[in-house]
Amino acid sequence: MISINDESVKVVENKIIAGLKEIYDPEIPVDIFELGLIYEVKIKEDGFVEIDMTLTSPNCPVAESLPVDVKNKVESIEEVEECKVNIVFDPPWDKDMMSEEAQLELGFL
């Protein structure tokens, strides 16, 4: 059984974020974390991770596959037992949610 203590939560969170930065929106050359699609990562001590994320639009062509990619990537991390991905549209995503790095790369800055 996996046990994540208070000290290791940050380490696991950093591993999760690094993994999420390997997943790209196929229409935009920026990873989903820098795009601002990840709203919240909740890590429980038993290794259960819950992620609230959104899509660039409700009609996003990867609406079916992107959450599965996130779940699989996070569950590949040694300390993670299981991952649940919640798709939320409140607040709706807009370009202001992107990191400065992403905005710069896409020419918004």
C-alpha positions as MATLAB code, in Angstrom:
seq = 'MISINDESVKVVENKIIAGLKEIYDPEIPVDIFELGLIYEVKIKEDGFVEIDMTLTSPNCPVAESLPVDVKNKVESIEEVEECKVNIVFDPPWDKDMMSEEAQLELGFL';
ca = [
       0.000    0.000    0.000;
       1.248    3.457   -0.895;
       1.540    6.109    1.799;
       2.311    9.719    0.984;
       3.222   11.886    3.952;
       3.147   15.686    4.183;
       6.811   15.999    3.181;
       6.514   13.825    0.096;
       3.328   15.487   -1.228;
       5.384   18.257   -2.838;
       7.743   15.719   -4.420;
       4.806   13.753   -5.858;
       3.119   16.974   -6.993;
       6.305   17.999   -8.836;
       6.431   14.579  -10.543;
       2.772   14.938  -11.574;
       3.354   18.429  -12.976;
       6.431   17.212  -14.868;
       4.333   14.424  -16.361;
       1.521   16.802  -17.305;
       4.063   19.019  -19.061;
       4.726   16.090  -21.424;
       1.115   16.140  -22.680;
       0.380   18.569  -25.492;
      -2.834   19.856  -26.960;
      -2.562   18.579  -30.548;
      -3.789   21.883  -32.003;
      -1.566   24.166  -29.922;
       2.194   23.584  -29.537;
       2.102   24.102  -25.748;
       1.722   21.529  -22.958;
      -1.582   21.326  -21.090;
      -0.079   22.583  -17.812;
       1.359   25.773  -19.338;
      -1.901   26.226  -21.292;
      -3.690   26.512  -17.957;
      -5.919   23.495  -18.534;
      -5.056   21.990  -15.129;
      -7.099   23.709  -12.439;
      -6.276   21.578   -9.397;
      -4.246   18.533   -8.361;
      -5.345   16.874   -5.106;
      -3.073   14.205   -3.637;
      -4.265   11.954   -0.837;
      -1.939   10.014    1.439;
      -3.145    6.663    0.045;
      -1.803    7.560   -3.403;
      -5.157    8.620   -4.855;
      -4.885   11.701   -7.069;
      -7.789   13.769   -8.299;
      -7.287   16.314  -11.054;
      -9.702   19.027  -12.109;
      -8.992   20.131  -15.642;
     -10.721   21.858  -18.498;
     -10.487   21.921  -22.263;
      -9.912   24.894  -24.536;
     -13.546   24.478  -25.642;
     -16.400   22.055  -24.922;
     -16.144   20.910  -28.559;
     -12.419   20.173  -28.277;
     -11.524   17.339  -30.679;
      -9.508   15.567  -27.964;
     -12.251   15.754  -25.326;
     -12.368   11.943  -25.215;
      -8.648   11.159  -25.334;
      -6.978   13.978  -23.376;
      -8.414   13.027  -19.940;
      -7.352    9.408  -20.576;
      -3.838   10.601  -21.452;
      -3.728   12.593  -18.193;
      -4.982    9.634  -16.133;
      -2.467    7.235  -17.708;
       0.465    9.649  -17.338;
      -0.294   10.342  -13.660;
      -0.888    6.678  -12.853;
       2.531    5.850  -14.342;
       4.135    7.711  -11.421;
       5.388    5.238   -8.803;
       3.759    6.949   -5.807;
       0.324    7.208   -7.462;
      -2.105    4.368   -6.877;
      -5.026    5.763   -8.879;
      -5.992    8.975  -10.661;
      -9.433   10.404  -11.296;
      -9.739   13.205  -13.872;
     -12.682   15.579  -13.656;
     -13.478   17.738  -16.676;
     -14.883   21.076  -15.549;
     -15.920   24.144  -17.510;
     -16.284   26.558  -14.606;
     -14.474   28.822  -14.884;
     -14.333   28.612  -18.663;
     -10.818   28.529  -20.091;
      -9.436   31.601  -21.845;
      -5.982   32.624  -23.033;
      -5.323   34.597  -19.824;
      -5.022   31.258  -17.984;
      -1.868   30.404  -19.916;
       1.512   30.894  -18.297;
       3.585   33.845  -19.498;
       5.882   31.339  -21.210;
       2.955   29.882  -23.187;
       1.607   33.326  -24.073;
       5.035   34.368  -25.283;
       5.477   31.208  -27.348;
       2.087   31.725  -29.017;
       2.691   35.434  -29.654;
       0.181   36.823  -27.129;
       2.858   38.885  -25.315;
];
